[in-house]
């Protein structure tokens, strides 16, 4: 879809927003397939951003942590062969605040939007101390 939209986006100096997740840059225990799909989004659109440099088109990656969307009731969790309840780590955000952060980030043509304190902390720790992030994630999941 992005490829087909590019001519118009370039002509209008448009904006692309990609809804990803913290799991697009950091491990998410017990959500391997979900995390892989989000890592793929990051790789594709961060590369596209580099290719579009100077074209006037901005690419904004949005990486929230857990958001109350009802995702846990759909098949993504079950498709990984897991049973039991859907667990989260940390605070669960609301879709309205994430949407507001997306609009603000796109208006500023930001490369990355981290719409909660948990997302910001996850990004910082996963970048500065990846083994620490993994330990924290495993401990959080075990405790939930």
The first five atom37 places (N, CA, C, CB, O) and aatype in JSON, in Angstrom:
{
  "aatype": [20, 20, 20, 20, 20, 20, 20, 20, 20, 20, 20, 20, 20, 20, 20, 20, 20, 20, 20, 20, 20, 20, 20, 20, 20, 20, 20, 20, 20, 20, 20, 20, 20, 20, 20, 20, 20, 20, 20, 20, 20, 20, 20, 20, 20, 20, 20, 20, 20, 20, 20, 20, 20, 20, 20, 20, 20, 20, 20, 20, 20, 20, 20, 20, 20, 20, 20, 20, 20, 20, 20, 20, 20, 20, 20, 20, 20, 20, 20, 20, 20, 20, 20, 20, 20, 20, 20, 20, 20, 20, 20, 20, 20, 20, 20, 20, 20, 20, 20, 20, 20, 20, 20, 20, 20, 20, 20, 20, 20, 20, 20, 20, 20, 20, 20, 20, 20, 20, 20, 20, 20, 20, 20, 20, 20, 20, 20, 20, 20, 20, 20, 20, 20, 20, 20, 20, 20, 20, 20, 20, 20, 20, 20, 20],
  "atom_mask": [
    [1, 1, 1, 1, 1],
    [1, 1, 1, 1, 1],
    [1, 1, 1, 1, 1],
    [1, 1, 1, 1, 1],
    [1, 1, 1, 1, 1],
    [1, 1, 1, 1, 1],
    [1, 1, 1, 1, 1],
    [1, 1, 1, 1, 1],
    [1, 1, 1, 1, 1],
    [1, 1, 1, 1, 1],
    [1, 1, 1, 1, 1],
    [1, 1, 1, 1, 1],
    [1, 1, 1, 1, 1],
    [1, 1, 1, 1, 1],
    [1, 1, 1, 1, 1],
    [1, 1, 1, 1, 1],
    [1, 1, 1, 1, 1],
    [1, 1, 1, 1, 1],
    [1, 1, 1, 1, 1],
    [1, 1, 1, 1, 1],
    [1, 1, 1, 1, 1],
    [1, 1, 1, 1, 1],
    [1, 1, 1, 1, 1],
    [1, 1, 1, 1, 1],
    [1, 1, 1, 1, 1],
    [1, 1, 1, 1, 1],
    [1, 1, 1, 1, 1],
    [1, 1, 1, 1, 1],
    [1, 1, 1, 1, 1],
    [1, 1, 1, 1, 1],
    [1, 1, 1, 1, 1],
    [1, 1, 1, 1, 1],
    [1, 1, 1, 1, 1],
    [1, 1, 1, 1, 1],
    [1, 1, 1, 1, 1],
    [1, 1, 1, 1, 1],
    [1, 1, 1, 1, 1],
    [1, 1, 1, 1, 1],
    [1, 1, 1, 1, 1],
    [1, 1, 1, 1, 1],
    [1, 1, 1, 1, 1],
    [1, 1, 1, 1, 1],
    [1, 1, 1, 1, 1],
    [1, 1, 1, 1, 1],
    [1, 1, 1, 1, 1],
    [1, 1, 1, 1, 1],
    [1, 1, 1, 1, 1],
    [1, 1, 1, 1, 1],
    [1, 1, 1, 1, 1],
    [1, 1, 1, 1, 1],
    [1, 1, 1, 1, 1],
    [1, 1, 1, 1, 1],
    [1, 1, 1, 1, 1],
    [1, 1, 1, 1, 1],
    [1, 1, 1, 1, 1],
    [1, 1, 1, 1, 1],
    [1, 1, 1, 1, 1],
    [1, 1, 1, 1, 1],
    [1, 1, 1, 1, 1],
    [1, 1, 1, 1, 1],
    [1, 1, 1, 1, 1],
    [1, 1, 1, 1, 1],
    [1, 1, 1, 1, 1],
    [1, 1, 1, 1, 1],
    [1, 1, 1, 1, 1],
    [1, 1, 1, 1, 1],
    [1, 1, 1, 1, 1],
    [1, 1, 1, 1, 1],
    [1, 1, 1, 1, 1],
    [1, 1, 1, 1, 1],
    [1, 1, 1, 1, 1],
    [1, 1, 1, 1, 1],
    [1, 1, 1, 1, 1],
    [1, 1, 1, 1, 1],
    [1, 1, 1, 1, 1],
    [1, 1, 1, 1, 1],
    [1, 1, 1, 1, 1],
    [1, 1, 1, 1, 1],
    [1, 1, 1, 1, 1],
    [1, 1, 1, 1, 1],
    [1, 1, 1, 1, 1],
    [1, 1, 1, 1, 1],
    [1, 1, 1, 1, 1],
    [1, 1, 1, 1, 1],
    [1, 1, 1, 1, 1],
    [1, 1, 1, 1, 1],
    [1, 1, 1, 1, 1],
    [1, 1, 1, 1, 1],
    [1, 1, 1, 1, 1],
    [1, 1, 1, 1, 1],
    [1, 1, 1, 1, 1],
    [1, 1, 1, 1, 1],
    [1, 1, 1, 1, 1],
    [1, 1, 1, 1, 1],
    [1, 1, 1, 1, 1],
    [1, 1, 1, 1, 1],
    [1, 1, 1, 1, 1],
    [1, 1, 1, 1, 1],
    [1, 1, 1, 1, 1],
    [1, 1, 1, 1, 1],
    [1, 1, 1, 1, 1],
    [1, 1, 1, 1, 1],
    [1, 1, 1, 1, 1],
    [1, 1, 1, 1, 1],
    [1, 1, 1, 1, 1],
    [1, 1, 1, 1, 1],
    [1, 1, 1, 1, 1],
    [1, 1, 1, 1, 1],
    [1, 1, 1, 1, 1],
    [1, 1, 1, 1, 1],
    [1, 1, 1, 1, 1],
    [1, 1, 1, 1, 1],
    [1, 1, 1, 1, 1],
    [1, 1, 1, 1, 1],
    [1, 1, 1, 1, 1],
    [1, 1, 1, 1, 1],
    [1, 1, 1, 1, 1],
    [1, 1, 1, 1, 1],
    [1, 1, 1, 1, 1],
    [1, 1, 1, 1, 1],
    [1, 1, 1, 1, 1],
    [1, 1, 1, 1, 1],
    [1, 1, 1, 1, 1],
    [1, 1, 1, 1, 1],
    [1, 1, 1, 1, 1],
    [1, 1, 1, 1, 1],
    [1, 1, 1, 1, 1],
    [1, 1, 1, 1, 1],
    [1, 1, 1, 1, 1],
    [1, 1, 1, 1, 1],
    [1, 1, 1, 1, 1],
    [1, 1, 1, 1, 1],
    [1, 1, 1, 1, 1],
    [1, 1, 1, 1, 1],
    [1, 1, 1, 1, 1],
    [1, 1, 1, 1, 1],
    [1, 1, 1, 1, 1],
    [1, 1, 1, 1, 1],
    [1, 1, 1, 1, 1],
    [1, 1, 1, 1, 1],
    [1, 1, 1, 1, 1],
    [1, 1, 1, 1, 1],
    [1, 1, 1, 1, 1],
    [1, 1, 1, 1, 1]
  ],
  "atom_positions": [
    [[0.82, -1.17, 0.0], [0.0, 0.0, 0.0], [0.88, 1.25, 0.0], [-0.94, -0.01, 1.2], [0.59, 2.21, -0.71]],
    [[1.94, 1.24, 0.79], [2.82, 2.41, 0.84], [3.43, 2.69, -0.54], [3.95, 2.19, 1.89], [3.52, 3.84, -0.95]],
    [[3.83, 1.65, -1.23], [4.44, 1.83, -2.55], [3.47, 2.53, -3.5], [4.87, 0.47, -3.14], [3.88, 3.42, -4.25]],
    [[2.22, 2.14, -3.48], [1.23, 2.74, -4.37], [0.87, 4.17, -3.96], [-0.02, 1.89, -4.4], [0.49, 4.98, -4.81]],
    [[0.99, 4.48, -2.7], [0.68, 5.83, -2.23], [1.84, 6.81, -2.4], [0.27, 5.77, -0.77], [1.63, 8.02, -2.34]],
    [[3.05, 6.3, -2.6], [4.23, 7.17, -2.62], [4.18, 8.3, -3.64], [5.43, 6.36, -2.89], [4.54, 9.43, -3.28]],
    [[3.77, 8.09, -4.88], [3.77, 9.24, -5.81], [2.96, 10.43, -5.29], [3.22, 8.8, -7.16], [3.42, 11.57, -5.36]],
    [[1.78, 10.17, -4.78], [0.95, 11.23, -4.23], [1.54, 11.83, -2.96], [-0.43, 10.72, -3.95], [1.48, 13.04, -2.74]],
    [[2.12, 10.97, -2.11], [2.74, 11.46, -0.88], [3.92, 12.37, -1.2], [3.2, 10.29, 0.0], [4.1, 13.41, -0.57]],
    [[4.72, 11.99, -2.19], [5.86, 12.81, -2.58], [5.39, 14.14, -3.16], [6.75, 12.07, -3.6], [5.92, 15.19, -2.83]],
    [[4.4, 14.08, -4.01], [3.86, 15.29, -4.63], [3.32, 16.26, -3.58], [2.76, 14.94, -5.64], [3.51, 17.47, -3.68]],
    [[2.65, 15.73, -2.57], [2.03, 16.57, -1.54], [2.93, 16.8, -0.32], [0.73, 15.94, -1.08], [2.55, 17.49, 0.63]],
    [[4.15, 16.21, -0.34], [5.04, 16.27, 0.82], [4.29, 15.76, 2.06], [5.57, 17.74, 1.05], [4.23, 16.43, 3.09]],
    [[3.73, 14.59, 1.91], [2.82, 14.02, 2.9], [3.5, 13.35, 4.07], [1.93, 13.04, 2.24], [4.71, 13.42, 4.26]],
    [[2.65, 12.7, 4.85], [3.1, 12.05, 6.08], [2.59, 10.62, 6.12], [2.62, 12.84, 7.33], [1.47, 10.33, 5.7]],
    [[3.43, 9.74, 6.63], [3.05, 8.34, 6.85], [3.14, 8.09, 8.35], [3.97, 7.34, 6.03], [4.16, 8.39, 8.97]],
    [[2.09, 7.54, 8.92], [2.12, 7.12, 10.32], [1.99, 5.6, 10.35], [0.98, 7.8, 11.17], [1.12, 5.03, 9.68]],
    [[2.84, 4.96, 11.12], [2.84, 3.51, 11.22], [2.59, 3.15, 12.68], [4.19, 2.89, 10.7], [3.38, 3.5, 13.56]],
    [[1.5, 2.44, 12.93], [1.19, 2.02, 14.29], [1.91, 0.72, 14.57], [-0.35, 1.87, 14.51], [1.56, -0.34, 14.04]],
    [[2.91, 0.8, 15.4], [3.71, -0.35, 15.77], [3.49, -0.64, 17.25], [5.21, -0.12, 15.46], [2.35, -0.66, 17.72]],
    [[4.56, -0.84, 17.97], [4.48, -1.21, 19.38], [5.87, -1.14, 19.98], [3.86, -2.63, 19.55], [6.87, -1.14, 19.26]],
    [[5.93, -1.07, 21.3], [7.21, -1.21, 21.99], [7.89, -2.5, 21.54], [7.02, -1.19, 23.53], [9.12, -2.57, 21.47]],
    [[7.09, -3.52, 21.25], [7.68, -4.8, 20.84], [8.32, -4.72, 19.45], [6.62, -5.89, 20.85], [8.89, -5.71, 19.0]],
    [[8.23, -3.59, 18.78], [8.93, -3.4, 17.52], [10.4, -3.09, 17.69], [8.28, -2.32, 16.74], [11.16, -3.18, 16.73]],
    [[10.81, -2.71, 18.89], [12.23, -2.44, 19.14], [12.77, -3.17, 20.36], [12.44, -0.96, 19.32], [13.97, -3.11, 20.63]],
    [[11.91, -3.86, 21.1], [12.34, -4.56, 22.3], [11.6, -5.89, 22.4], [12.09, -3.7, 23.56], [10.5, -6.04, 21.86]],
    [[12.2, -6.87, 23.08], [11.53, -8.17, 23.19], [10.24, -8.11, 23.99], [12.47, -9.18, 23.82], [10.13, -7.35, 24.96]],
    [[9.29, -8.9, 23.58], [8.02, -9.03, 24.3], [7.82, -10.52, 24.57], [6.81, -8.43, 23.47], [7.5, -11.29, 23.68]],
    [[8.02, -10.9, 25.81], [7.96, -12.3, 26.21], [6.56, -12.86, 25.95], [8.34, -12.47, 27.69], [5.56, -12.21, 26.25]],
    [[6.5, -14.05, 25.4], [5.27, -14.79, 25.1], [4.47, -14.21, 23.95], [4.42, -14.85, 26.31], [3.31, -14.59, 23.77]],
    [[5.03, -13.33, 23.18], [4.35, -12.76, 22.01], [5.31, -12.74, 20.82], [3.81, -11.32, 22.31], [5.46, -11.72, 20.16]],
    [[5.97, -13.85, 20.56], [7.02, -13.92, 19.56], [6.55, -13.53, 18.17], [7.6, -15.3, 19.52], [7.2, -12.71, 17.52]],
    [[5.46, -14.08, 17.7], [4.98, -13.76, 16.34], [4.54, -12.3, 16.26], [3.8, -14.69, 15.95], [4.83, -11.63, 15.27]],
    [[3.86, -11.81, 17.28], [3.44, -10.41, 17.3], [4.67, -9.5, 17.24], [2.6, -10.11, 18.58], [4.71, -8.55, 16.47]],
    [[5.65, -9.81, 18.06], [6.87, -9.0, 18.09], [7.59, -9.03, 16.75], [7.8, -9.5, 19.2], [8.09, -8.0, 16.29]],
    [[7.64, -10.19, 16.12], [8.29, -10.29, 14.81], [7.59, -9.41, 13.78], [8.3, -11.75, 14.32], [8.25, -8.76, 12.96]],
    [[6.27, -9.37, 13.82], [5.54, -8.53, 12.87], [5.85, -7.06, 13.1], [4.03, -8.78, 12.97], [5.96, -6.29, 12.15]],
    [[5.98, -6.65, 14.35], [6.28, -5.26, 14.66], [7.72, -4.91, 14.32], [6.0, -4.97, 16.14], [7.99, -3.8, 13.85]],
    [[8.65, -5.83, 14.54], [10.04, -5.6, 14.12], [10.1, -5.41, 12.6], [10.95, -6.78, 14.55], [10.86, -4.58, 12.1]],
    [[9.3, -6.18, 11.88], [9.25, -6.05, 10.42], [8.76, -4.67, 10.0], [8.35, -7.11, 9.83], [9.3, -4.07, 9.07]],
    [[7.74, -4.17, 10.68], [7.25, -2.82, 10.39], [8.36, -1.78, 10.59], [6.05, -2.48, 11.28], [8.55, -0.9, 9.76]],
    [[9.07, -1.91, 11.7], [10.15, -0.96, 11.98], [11.22, -1.03, 10.9], [10.77, -1.23, 13.35], [11.66, 0.01, 10.39]],
    [[11.63, -2.22, 10.54], [12.66, -2.35, 9.51], [12.23, -1.76, 8.18], [13.02, -3.8, 9.31], [13.0, -1.03, 7.54]],
    [[11.02, -2.06, 7.76], [10.52, -1.57, 6.48], [10.4, -0.05, 6.47], [9.16, -2.21, 6.17], [10.93, 0.61, 5.58]],
    [[9.7, 0.49, 7.45], [9.41, 1.92, 7.4], [10.58, 2.8, 7.82], [8.23, 2.22, 8.28], [10.66, 3.94, 7.38]],
    [[11.49, 2.3, 8.66], [12.69, 3.08, 8.95], [13.6, 3.12, 7.73], [13.45, 2.48, 10.16], [14.24, 4.14, 7.46]],
    [[13.66, 2.03, 6.98], [14.41, 2.03, 5.71], [13.75, 2.95, 4.7], [14.52, 0.6, 5.15], [14.44, 3.69, 3.99]],
    [[12.42, 2.9, 4.61], [11.71, 3.78, 3.69], [11.96, 5.24, 4.06], [10.2, 3.47, 3.71], [12.12, 6.08, 3.17]],
    [[11.98, 5.55, 5.35], [12.27, 6.93, 5.78], [13.62, 7.38, 5.24], [12.25, 7.04, 7.33], [13.76, 8.49, 4.74]],
    [[14.62, 6.51, 5.34], [15.95, 6.85, 4.84], [15.93, 7.04, 3.32], [16.96, 5.74, 5.22], [16.58, 7.95, 2.8]],
    [[15.2, 6.2, 2.62], [15.1, 6.32, 1.16], [14.38, 7.6, 0.74], [14.37, 5.1, 0.58], [14.67, 8.15, -0.32]],
    [[13.46, 8.07, 1.55], [12.67, 9.25, 1.21], [13.3, 10.56, 1.69], [11.29, 9.12, 1.79], [12.72, 11.63, 1.5]],
    [[14.47, 10.49, 2.31], [15.13, 11.69, 2.81], [15.23, 12.72, 1.69], [16.54, 11.36, 3.39], [15.67, 12.41, 0.58]],
    [[14.82, 13.93, 1.98], [14.87, 15.01, 1.01], [13.64, 15.12, 0.12], [16.06, 14.86, 0.17], [13.52, 16.06, -0.65]],
    [[12.73, 14.15, 0.22], [11.53, 14.17, -0.62], [10.4, 15.0, -0.02], [11.04, 12.75, -0.85], [9.43, 15.34, -0.7]],
    [[10.53, 15.32, 1.26], [9.46, 16.05, 1.94], [8.46, 15.14, 2.62], [8.75, 16.93, 0.98], [7.57, 15.62, 3.33]],
    [[8.58, 13.83, 2.42], [7.66, 12.87, 3.05], [8.25, 12.47, 4.4], [7.43, 11.61, 2.14], [9.42, 12.11, 4.49]],
    [[7.43, 12.52, 5.44], [7.88, 12.08, 6.76], [7.26, 10.72, 7.08], [7.51, 13.13, 7.85], [6.15, 10.4, 6.66]],
    [[8.0, 9.94, 7.84], [7.53, 8.64, 8.31], [7.61, 8.65, 9.83], [8.37, 7.46, 7.69], [8.69, 8.8, 10.4]],
    [[6.47, 8.49, 10.47], [6.38, 8.5, 11.93], [6.04, 7.1, 12.42], [5.32, 9.53, 12.42], [4.98, 6.56, 12.1]],
    [[6.94, 6.52, 13.19], [6.68, 5.23, 13.84], [6.04, 5.53, 15.19], [8.01, 4.37, 14.0], [6.54, 6.37, 15.94]],
    [[4.94, 4.86, 15.5], [4.25, 5.03, 16.78], [4.41, 3.73, 17.55], [2.72, 5.4, 16.58], [4.03, 2.66, 17.08]],
    [[4.98, 3.83, 18.75], [5.28, 2.63, 19.51], [4.7, 2.72, 20.92], [6.79, 2.4, 19.58], [5.42, 3.03, 21.87]],
    [[3.41, 2.44, 21.06], [2.82, 2.43, 22.41], [3.19, 1.13, 23.14], [1.29, 2.58, 22.33], [3.64, 0.16, 22.53]],
    [[2.99, 1.14, 24.43], [3.08, -0.11, 25.18], [1.69, -0.73, 25.12], [3.57, 0.13, 26.7], [1.06, -0.68, 24.06]],
    [[1.21, -1.3, 26.17], [-0.1, -1.94, 26.14], [-1.21, -0.9, 26.12], [-0.27, -2.86, 27.35], [-1.2, 0.06, 26.89]],
    [[-2.18, -1.09, 25.21], [-3.3, -0.18, 25.05], [-4.6, -0.99, 25.12], [-3.2, 0.61, 23.69], [-4.67, -2.08, 24.56]],
    [[-5.59, -0.49, 25.81], [-6.88, -1.17, 25.94], [-7.62, -1.09, 24.61], [-7.73, -0.54, 27.08], [-8.3, -0.11, 24.32]],
    [[-7.47, -2.15, 23.79], [-8.11, -2.18, 22.46], [-8.96, -3.43, 22.25], [-7.06, -2.11, 21.38], [-9.69, -3.51, 21.27]],
    [[-8.87, -4.39, 23.15], [-9.58, -5.65, 22.97], [-8.77, -6.67, 22.19], [-10.88, -5.4, 22.28], [-9.29, -7.74, 21.85]],
    [[-7.51, -6.37, 21.89], [-6.66, -7.28, 21.12], [-6.61, -8.68, 21.75], [-5.24, -6.71, 21.01], [-6.56, -9.69, 21.05]],
    [[-6.61, -8.7, 23.07], [-6.48, -9.99, 23.76], [-7.64, -10.93, 23.48], [-6.38, -9.76, 25.25], [-7.53, -12.13, 23.73]],
    [[-8.75, -10.42, 22.95], [-9.9, -11.27, 22.65], [-9.83, -11.86, 21.25], [-11.19, -10.49, 22.82], [-10.65, -12.7, 20.87]],
    [[-8.83, -11.41, 20.47], [-8.71, -11.91, 19.1], [-7.69, -13.04, 19.01], [-8.31, -10.77, 18.15], [-7.14, -13.45, 20.03]],
    [[-7.43, -13.53, 17.85], [-6.67, -14.75, 17.64], [-5.16, -14.61, 17.76], [-6.98, -15.29, 16.32], [-4.47, -15.63, 17.81]],
    [[-4.61, -13.41, 17.8], [-3.15, -13.24, 17.79], [-2.48, -14.03, 18.9], [-2.79, -11.77, 17.91], [-1.47, -14.69, 18.67]],
    [[-3.02, -13.97, 20.09], [-2.43, -14.66, 21.24], [-2.55, -16.17, 21.06], [-3.12, -14.22, 22.54], [-1.58, -16.91, 21.29]],
    [[-3.71, -16.63, 20.66], [-3.93, -18.06, 20.52], [-3.15, -18.65, 19.35], [-5.41, -18.34, 20.33], [-2.8, -19.83, 19.38]],
    [[-2.87, -17.85, 18.33], [-2.17, -18.38, 17.15], [-0.74, -18.79, 17.47], [-2.16, -17.35, 16.05], [-0.12, -19.52, 16.7]],
    [[-0.2, -18.33, 18.59], [1.14, -18.71, 18.98], [1.14, -20.0, 19.8], [1.81, -17.58, 19.76], [2.16, -20.38, 20.36]],
    [[0.0, -20.65, 19.88], [-0.08, -21.92, 20.58], [-0.06, -21.79, 22.09], [1.05, -22.79, 20.16], [0.27, -22.74, 22.79]],
    [[-0.41, -20.65, 22.58], [-0.38, -20.43, 24.02], [-1.81, -20.48, 24.56], [0.29, -19.07, 24.35], [-2.78, -20.19, 23.86]],
    [[-1.9, -20.85, 25.8], [-3.21, -20.84, 26.43], [-3.11, -20.01, 27.69], [-3.7, -22.29, 26.75], [-2.02, -19.6, 28.1]],
    [[-4.22, -19.76, 28.3], [-4.23, -18.98, 29.52], [-4.64, -17.55, 29.25], [-2.87, -19.01, 30.18], [-5.13, -17.22, 28.17]],
    [[-4.44, -16.71, 30.25], [-4.9, -15.34, 30.13], [-3.85, -14.46, 29.47], [-5.25, -14.78, 31.5], [-2.66, -14.78, 29.46]],
    [[-4.32, -13.36, 28.94], [-3.47, -12.36, 28.31], [-2.84, -11.54, 29.43], [-4.28, -11.45, 27.31], [-3.56, -11.0, 30.27]],
    [[-1.53, -11.43, 29.44], [-0.88, -10.65, 30.49], [-0.28, -9.39, 29.91], [0.21, -11.48, 31.2], [0.09, -9.35, 28.73]],
    [[-0.2, -8.37, 30.72], [0.43, -7.12, 30.34], [1.5, -6.79, 31.36], [-0.61, -5.97, 30.22], [1.52, -7.36, 32.46]],
    [[2.36, -5.88, 31.01], [3.35, -5.39, 31.96], [3.17, -3.89, 32.08], [4.81, -5.76, 31.53], [3.09, -3.19, 31.07]],
    [[3.1, -3.4, 33.29], [2.95, -1.98, 33.49], [1.55, -1.47, 33.22], [3.92, -1.24, 32.63], [0.59, -2.24, 33.14]],
    [[1.47, -0.17, 33.07], [0.17, 0.48, 32.87], [-0.41, 0.16, 31.49], [0.31, 2.0, 33.04], [0.33, -0.05, 30.53]],
    [[-1.71, 0.12, 31.41], [-2.4, -0.08, 30.14], [-2.98, 1.27, 29.74], [-3.53, -1.2, 30.24], [-3.77, 1.87, 30.48]],
    [[-2.59, 1.75, 28.57], [-3.04, 3.06, 28.1], [-4.4, 3.01, 27.45], [-2.04, 3.64, 27.13], [-4.97, 1.94, 27.25]],
    [[-4.9, 4.18, 27.12], [-6.19, 4.23, 26.43], [-5.98, 4.74, 25.0], [-7.2, 5.15, 27.2], [-5.05, 5.5, 24.73]],
    [[-6.83, 4.3, 24.11], [-6.69, 4.59, 22.69], [-6.78, 6.09, 22.39], [-7.76, 3.85, 21.9], [-6.13, 6.57, 21.46]],
    [[-7.57, 6.82, 23.15], [-7.72, 8.25, 22.91], [-6.41, 9.0, 23.12], [-8.8, 8.83, 23.83], [-6.07, 9.88, 22.33]],
    [[-5.68, 8.68, 24.18], [-4.41, 9.37, 24.43], [-3.36, 8.97, 23.4], [-3.9, 9.06, 25.84], [-2.53, 9.79, 23.01]],
    [[-3.4, 7.73, 22.95], [-2.47, 7.3, 21.9], [-2.78, 8.05, 20.6], [-2.55, 5.76, 21.67], [-1.87, 8.51, 19.92]],
    [[-4.06, 8.17, 20.27], [-4.45, 8.9, 19.05], [-3.99, 10.35, 19.12], [-5.97, 8.85, 18.86], [-3.51, 10.89, 18.12]],
    [[-4.13, 10.99, 20.27], [-3.67, 12.38, 20.42], [-2.16, 12.48, 20.23], [-4.07, 12.92, 21.8], [-1.67, 13.44, 19.62]],
    [[-1.42, 11.52, 20.75], [0.03, 11.51, 20.59], [0.42, 11.32, 19.13], [0.67, 10.41, 21.46], [1.39, 11.91, 18.66]],
    [[-0.33, 10.49, 18.41], [-0.07, 10.28, 16.98], [-0.26, 11.59, 16.21], [-0.99, 9.18, 16.4], [0.6, 11.97, 15.42]],
    [[-1.36, 12.27, 16.44], [-1.64, 13.53, 15.75], [-0.55, 14.55, 16.04], [-3.03, 14.08, 16.15], [-0.06, 15.23, 15.14]],
    [[-0.16, 14.67, 17.31], [0.87, 15.64, 17.69], [2.22, 15.27, 17.05], [1.01, 15.71, 19.22], [2.93, 16.14, 16.55]],
    [[2.56, 13.99, 17.08], [3.83, 13.55, 16.5], [3.89, 13.75, 15.0], [4.06, 12.1, 16.8], [4.93, 14.14, 14.46]],
    [[2.78, 13.49, 14.32], [2.74, 13.71, 12.86], [2.82, 15.19, 12.53], [1.46, 13.1, 12.26], [3.47, 15.57, 11.56]],
    [[2.17, 16.03, 13.32], [2.22, 17.47, 13.08], [3.65, 17.98, 13.17], [1.33, 18.22, 14.08], [4.04, 18.9, 12.46]],
    [[4.43, 17.35, 14.05], [5.85, 17.75, 14.22], [6.78, 16.94, 13.31], [6.27, 17.57, 15.68], [7.99, 17.14, 13.32]],
    [[6.21, 16.01, 12.53], [6.98, 15.13, 11.65], [8.07, 14.39, 12.42], [7.62, 15.94, 10.52], [9.21, 14.29, 11.98]],
    [[7.69, 13.87, 13.57], [8.64, 13.13, 14.41], [8.87, 11.75, 13.82], [8.12, 13.01, 15.85], [7.97, 11.16, 13.23]],
    [[10.08, 11.25, 13.98], [10.42, 9.92, 13.5], [9.81, 8.83, 14.39], [11.94, 9.75, 13.42], [9.41, 7.77, 13.9]],
    [[9.75, 9.1, 15.69], [9.26, 8.11, 16.65], [8.37, 8.78, 17.68], [10.43, 7.38, 17.35], [8.72, 9.82, 18.24]],
    [[7.21, 8.19, 17.92], [6.29, 8.66, 18.95], [6.17, 7.56, 19.99], [4.87, 9.04, 18.35], [5.8, 6.43, 19.69]],
    [[6.49, 7.91, 21.22], [6.37, 7.0, 22.36], [5.3, 7.61, 23.27], [7.75, 6.8, 23.13], [5.6, 8.5, 24.06]],
    [[4.04, 7.13, 23.16], [2.92, 7.85, 23.76], [2.65, 7.64, 25.24], [1.73, 7.5, 23.04], [1.58, 8.01, 25.72]],
    [[3.58, 7.05, 25.97], [3.37, 6.88, 27.41], [4.71, 6.84, 28.12], [2.55, 5.58, 27.71], [5.76, 6.63, 27.5]],
    [[4.67, 7.04, 29.42], [5.91, 6.94, 30.22], [6.51, 5.55, 30.11], [5.64, 7.29, 31.71], [7.73, 5.4, 30.05]],
    [[5.66, 4.53, 30.09], [6.15, 3.17, 29.98], [6.85, 2.94, 28.63], [4.98, 2.17, 30.15], [7.88, 2.28, 28.58]],
    [[6.3, 3.48, 27.57], [6.94, 3.35, 26.26], [8.29, 4.05, 26.23], [6.03, 3.91, 25.15], [9.25, 3.52, 25.69]],
    [[8.36, 5.24, 26.81], [9.62, 5.99, 26.88], [10.65, 5.22, 27.69], [9.4, 7.4, 27.5], [11.79, 5.06, 27.26]],
    [[10.26, 4.72, 28.85], [11.17, 3.95, 29.7], [11.63, 2.67, 29.0], [10.5, 3.61, 31.04], [12.8, 2.31, 29.06]],
    [[10.69, 1.99, 28.34], [11.04, 0.76, 27.62], [12.07, 1.05, 26.54], [9.79, 0.12, 27.0], [13.03, 0.3, 26.37]],
    [[11.86, 2.12, 25.79], [12.79, 2.49, 24.73], [14.18, 2.77, 25.32], [12.28, 3.72, 23.96], [15.18, 2.25, 24.83]],
    [[14.23, 3.59, 26.36], [15.51, 3.97, 26.95], [16.26, 2.75, 27.5], [15.3, 4.99, 28.07], [17.44, 2.56, 27.19]],
    [[15.59, 1.94, 28.29], [16.26, 0.79, 28.89], [16.65, -0.24, 27.84], [15.36, 0.13, 29.94], [17.75, -0.8, 27.9]],
    [[15.78, -0.5, 26.85], [16.1, -1.49, 25.83], [17.28, -1.05, 24.97], [14.89, -1.76, 24.95], [18.0, -1.9, 24.44]],
    [[17.49, 0.25, 24.82], [18.6, 0.76, 24.02], [19.9, 0.83, 24.82], [18.27, 2.13, 23.48], [20.96, 0.5, 24.3]],
    [[19.81, 1.24, 26.08], [21.01, 1.44, 26.89], [21.49, 0.14, 27.53], [20.74, 2.47, 27.97], [22.69, -0.1, 27.63]],
    [[20.55, -0.7, 27.97], [20.9, -1.92, 28.7], [19.98, -3.07, 28.29], [20.81, -1.69, 30.22], [19.12, -3.47, 29.06]],
    [[20.16, -3.61, 27.08], [19.26, -4.68, 26.61], [19.14, -5.88, 27.55], [19.74, -5.17, 25.28], [18.03, -6.37, 27.75]],
    [[20.24, -6.38, 28.15], [20.06, -7.52, 29.08], [19.19, -7.16, 30.29], [21.42, -8.01, 29.56], [18.41, -7.98, 30.76]],
    [[19.32, -5.93, 30.78], [18.48, -5.49, 31.89], [17.03, -5.46, 31.46], [18.92, -4.1, 32.4], [16.16, -5.92, 32.2]],
    [[16.74, -4.94, 30.27], [15.37, -4.9, 29.78], [14.78, -6.3, 29.71], [15.31, -4.24, 28.39], [13.65, -6.53, 30.13]],
    [[15.55, -7.25, 29.19], [15.07, -8.64, 29.09], [14.76, -9.21, 30.46], [16.11, -9.53, 28.37], [13.74, -9.88, 30.64]],
    [[15.63, -8.96, 31.44], [15.37, -9.47, 32.8], [14.1, -8.85, 33.38], [16.56, -9.18, 33.72], [13.28, -9.55, 33.98]],
    [[13.94, -7.55, 33.2], [12.75, -6.88, 33.72], [11.5, -7.45, 33.06], [12.83, -5.35, 33.49], [10.51, -7.73, 33.74]],
    [[11.54, -7.63, 31.75], [10.38, -8.17, 31.02], [10.04, -9.58, 31.52], [10.67, -8.18, 29.49], [8.88, -9.88, 31.78]],
    [[11.04, -10.44, 31.65], [10.77, -11.81, 32.12], [10.18, -11.79, 33.52], [12.07, -12.64, 32.11], [9.24, -12.53, 33.81]],
    [[10.72, -10.96, 34.39], [10.23, -10.87, 35.76], [8.79, -10.35, 35.78], [11.13, -9.95, 36.6], [7.96, -10.86, 36.54]],
    [[8.49, -9.34, 34.98], [7.14, -8.79, 34.92], [6.13, -9.84, 34.46], [7.09, -7.57, 33.99], [5.05, -9.96, 35.03]],
    [[6.49, -10.59, 33.43], [5.58, -11.6, 32.9], [5.38, -12.72, 33.91], [6.13, -12.17, 31.58], [4.25, -13.2, 34.08]],
    [[6.45, -13.15, 34.59], [6.3, -14.18, 35.62], [5.41, -13.72, 36.75], [7.65, -14.59, 36.17], [4.66, -14.52, 37.32]],
    [[5.47, -12.43, 37.09], [4.69, -11.9, 38.2], [3.24, -11.63, 37.87], [5.3, -10.67, 38.69], [2.44, -11.4, 38.77]],
    [[2.88, -11.65, 36.56], [1.5, -11.32, 36.2], [0.62, -12.54, 36.17], [1.45, -10.63, 34.86], [-0.57, -12.43, 35.88]]
  ]
}
